[in-house]
């Protein structure tokens, strides 16, 4: 292999190793799923910060230039585009999320708070210490879902849950999800009713061990 190609290959391997290290040590802010780990967690509303006319003008000018030289202005455009994604906390608008409520975090954070979406798509700020990246939690995407005592419609009906009620995901079988309620009750949900936040990487930001399972302490 020519020296030039060897150098390219070495840099490629090095870059991959650095990326993996970032993922492992929790320095990334990529989108991921989080789960409420406390019995109750108070979240605050999110108010979009309206960009100033000067910031909008910068964005317009940058977008015009990108049409001429997209590669040269890519990083600059990406930085300016974040202007439209800023939010601030609304302490007057509060909501209580119960244990095992699944939430989607897109990487936006402000101090001890992170910006999350719930199953309805609404945005809220919640404290990082109130959620876990380790637990796998789900809810129902439909207004009402009848749970069963086993993985199938032939099993005895259990309780009926509402959209947004959180549960711990214990695995699936034959199109049904085995779930655990905050009170410890085990039941099964039709997988067609399932809502779980999509995420790119399960990144640890709270000194928790990475895990693809529930592994509840």
C-alpha positions in Angstrom: 0.0 0.0 0.0 1.5 3.4 -1.0 2.5 5.7 1.9 -0.1 8.3 0.9 -3.0 5.7 1.1 -1.6 4.4 4.4 -1.7 7.9 5.9 -5.3 8.3 4.8 -6.3 4.9 6.2 -4.5 5.8 9.5 -6.4 9.1 9.8 -9.7 7.4 9.1 -9.1 4.9 11.9 -8.0 7.6 14.2 -11.1 9.7 13.5 -13.4 6.7 14.1 -11.7 6.0 17.4 -12.1 9.6 18.5 -15.8 9.5 17.6 -16.4 6.2 19.5 -14.5 7.7 22.5 -16.8 10.7 22.5 -19.9 8.4 22.4 -18.6 6.3 25.3 -17.6 9.2 27.6 -20.8 11.1 27.1 -19.6 14.3 25.5 -22.0 14.1 22.6 -25.3 16.0 22.4 -26.8 13.8 19.7 -30.5 13.1 19.8 -31.5 10.3 22.1 -34.2 8.7 24.2 -34.5 9.6 27.9 -36.8 8.2 30.6 -38.1 9.8 33.8 -36.5 7.9 36.7 -38.1 9.8 39.7 -41.6 9.1 41.0 -42.5 12.6 39.7 -40.5 15.2 37.8 -41.6 18.8 37.3 -40.9 20.1 33.8 -41.3 23.7 32.6 -42.6 25.0 29.3 -40.3 26.0 26.4 -40.7 29.4 24.8 -39.0 29.9 21.4 -36.5 32.8 21.4 -37.4 35.0 18.5 -34.2 36.0 16.5 -33.5 39.6 16.0 -33.7 41.2 12.6 -29.9 41.4 12.4 -29.6 37.6 13.1 -32.3 36.9 10.4 -30.4 39.1 7.9 -27.2 37.2 8.7 -29.0 34.0 8.0 -30.4 35.2 4.7 -27.0 36.4 3.5 -25.3 33.2 4.6 -27.9 31.1 2.7 -27.4 33.2 -0.5 -23.6 32.7 -0.3 -24.1 29.0 0.3 -25.7 28.6 -3.1 -22.4 29.8 -4.6 -20.1 28.0 -2.3 -21.9 25.4 -0.2 -18.9 23.6 1.1 -17.1 26.8 2.2 -20.0 28.1 4.2 -21.4 24.9 5.5 -20.1 25.3 9.0 -21.0 29.0 9.2 -24.5 28.3 7.9 -25.0 25.5 10.4 -24.0 27.8 13.3 -26.3 30.6 12.2 -29.2 28.2 11.6 -29.2 27.4 15.3 -30.6 30.8 15.9 -34.0 29.6 15.1 -33.7 26.6 17.5 -33.2 28.5 20.7 -35.6 28.2 23.6 -36.0 29.5 27.1 -37.8 28.1 30.1 -41.3 29.3 31.0 -41.5 28.8 34.8 -45.2 29.7 34.8 -46.1 26.7 32.5 -45.4 23.5 34.4 -46.2 19.9 33.9 -45.6 16.8 36.0 -44.1 13.8 34.3 -44.5 10.5 36.2 -42.0 7.7 36.5 -41.1 5.8 33.3 -42.4 8.5 31.0 -40.4 8.3 27.8 -39.1 11.6 26.3 -37.2 12.6 23.2 -34.1 14.8 23.7 -32.6 16.4 20.6 -29.4 17.5 22.3 -30.4 21.1 23.3 -29.5 21.9 26.9 -29.3 24.9 29.1 -27.3 24.4 32.3 -28.9 21.7 34.3 -31.9 21.6 32.0 -32.5 19.7 28.7 -35.2 20.4 26.1 -37.4 17.3 25.5 -40.5 16.4 23.5 -43.2 14.1 24.9 -45.5 11.8 22.9 -47.8 14.7 21.9 -44.8 16.6 20.4 -44.9 19.4 23.0 -41.5 20.8 24.2 -40.5 21.1 27.8 -37.4 21.7 29.9 -36.6 19.0 32.4 -33.7 18.7 34.7 -31.0 16.2 33.6 -30.9 14.7 37.1 -34.6 13.7 36.8 -34.1 11.5 33.7 -32.1 8.4 32.7 -30.5 7.4 29.5 -30.1 3.8 30.7 -33.8 2.8 31.2 -35.9 1.8 28.2 -39.4 3.3 28.6 -42.5 3.3 26.4 -46.0 4.7 26.3 -49.1 4.3 24.2 -49.4 6.4 21.0 -53.2 6.0 21.0 -55.7 7.7 23.4 -56.7 4.4 25.0 -54.9 1.0 25.0 -56.2 -2.2 26.7 -53.4 -4.1 28.3 -53.4 -7.9 28.6 -52.0 -10.3 31.2 -50.1 -12.2 28.5 -48.8 -11.7 25.0 -52.0 -12.0 22.9 -55.6 -11.0 22.7 -56.6 -14.4 24.1 -55.3 -13.4 27.5 -57.3 -11.8 30.3 -57.7 -8.0 29.8 -55.8 -6.0 32.4 -56.1 -2.2 32.9 -56.8 0.4 30.2 -54.1 3.0 29.9 -54.0 6.5 28.4 -51.6 8.1 25.9 -48.6 9.4 27.8 -48.7 6.8 30.7 -45.1 5.6 31.1 -43.9 2.0 31.5 -40.6 0.2 31.6 -39.9 -1.9 28.5 -39.1 -5.5 29.5 -38.9 -7.0 25.9 -41.3 -8.2 23.2 -42.9 -11.4 22.2 -45.3 -12.2 19.3 -46.1 -8.6 18.6 -46.7 -7.7 22.2 -44.5 -5.7 24.6 -44.0 -6.8 28.2 -44.1 -3.8 30.4 -43.8 -2.8 34.0 -45.8 0.0 35.6 -44.4 2.5 38.2 -46.2 0.4 40.9 -44.4 -2.8 39.7 -47.4 -4.4 37.9 -46.4 -6.5 34.9 -48.7 -6.6 31.8 -48.5 -6.7 28.0 -49.2 -4.0 25.3 -50.0 -4.5 21.7 -46.9 -3.4 19.8 -49.1 -1.4 17.3 -49.9 1.0 20.2 -46.3 1.5 21.1 -44.6 4.9 21.2 -40.9 5.0 22.0 -38.7 8.1 21.2 -36.4 7.4 18.2 -32.7 8.2 18.9 -29.3 8.1 17.2 -27.2 7.0 20.1 -27.9 6.1 23.7 -25.3 8.5 25.2 -24.5 8.6 28.9 -24.6 12.2 30.3 -25.4 11.4 34.0 -22.6 9.1 35.1 -24.7 6.1 34.2 -23.5 2.9 32.5 -24.5 2.5 28.9 -27.0 -0.3 28.4 -29.5 -1.4 25.8 -31.7 -3.1 28.4 -33.8 -1.8 31.2 -31.5 -2.9 34.0 -33.4 -1.1 36.7 -31.5 -0.7 39.9 
